[in-house]
Amino acid sequence: MATALNMLSPVSREDVPFLSLREVNARYADQLKAAAARVIDSGRYVLGDEVAAFETEFAAYCGTRHAVGTGNGLDALALVLRAWREMGELVEGDEVIVPANTFIASFLAISANGLQPVPVEPDPVTFTLDPARVDAAVGPRTRVIMPVHLYGRLADMAALGEIAGRRGLLLLEDAAQAHGAREHGVRAGAFGHAAAFSFYPGKNLGALGDAGAVVTDDDQLAAYVTALRNYGSEVKYDHPMRGVNSRLDELQAALLRVKLPHVDADTNRRREIARHYQQGIVHPGIALPELVPGEAHAWHLFVVRCAARDALQAHLRDQGVQSQVHYPVPPHHQAAYAELAHRSLPLTEQMHREVLSLPMSPVLTDAQVQQVIDACNTFPEQSA
Ligand SMILES: *Cc1c(COP(=O)(O)O)cnc(C)c1O
């Protein structure tokens, strides 16, 4: 069956890449090179004008009072928790509620600060934290709720904000996948007490290397993170805290300033591609993600579910369509979190067995999108 279909396919067809970073950045090649040249010629490479300007521009974009550049997204998450420890909001052993189905960085930021991750199962439709389960998981040591806007979809921030307010908890958004996602005029990063962004090259706003940022309306928190990312120092050679070195560098800041004005247009194209996939993929064995009205989904990833996930991935590969799994193993089944291995998290475990991410990026052409749709629809039904 697969062979017959292959014979019908045009021989000259090229693979549909999962994400071509080269093509993403080629659109701005001249501006990126000019920005790099500006930094090279400036003689200022760490904590200069480019970082300050990017922080102002990114805070304005998110609608927060502050943005503080960091070395990467994991550090941005960890530095918020670290700052709250320094501020006396958290003590060792306090619990942080986190989605069980997330990238491991969400967990690492918690344990790096002597805090306990409490994994909570997702809503099976939205893939994000289930507020009812969060409410039930709050215990005497719970201090923070850390929603993850997984795959680019905003978590239920109204419900989670209500729980945090009623229970007196801090709300830290892991917004690494959701740049610009917006609901009722509020963007990812502006719902919680603080948020962390990653500008890893593959993210919706990607640097050309590692980069991240913390955003917040809290002046004191911003000041702590600003000091902690720079050896715990506000005044050179004065160190009231044991900080780290996790600064956003001038070069990455200058490159991000080129790309930031284009994020919303890119996200609109992602939404258009998501709509095409929604309308075009009609295979009974492939469950599609919910189409979210408005702008609450930034479609970092388009993740389908299939009971025969590995067979589907192999079929797509045969049809010249690249795909990936986000993520193959949940954090509580990683050796790094052996103490959580006994937890029963069946929804999360099922998700990790069934999810498959289709190609998604603003540079996909309509023809490539159609090739993905055709490849999905020709998946032999008996395999599903
Ligand atoms: C990418 C990512 C991070 C970590 O960001 P880095 O810049 O790679 O350190 C954290 N959380 C989530 C959900 C991510 O997708």
The ligand as a Gaussian input file, in Angstrom:
#p B3LYP/6-31G(d) Opt

LIG

0 1
 C       12.772000      25.837000      25.644000
 C       12.057000      25.704000      26.935000
 C       12.655000      26.054000      28.164000
 C       14.109000      26.361000      28.318000
 O       14.622000      27.358000      27.507000
 P       16.189000      27.323000      27.100000
 O       16.409000      28.670000      26.514000
 O       16.366000      26.215000      26.130000
 O       16.965000      27.119000      28.352000
 C       11.884000      26.015000      29.303000
 N       10.602000      25.626000      29.272000
 C        9.990000      25.259000      28.125000
 C        8.551000      24.859000      28.154000
 C       10.706000      25.276000      26.932000
 O       10.103000      24.896000      25.792000

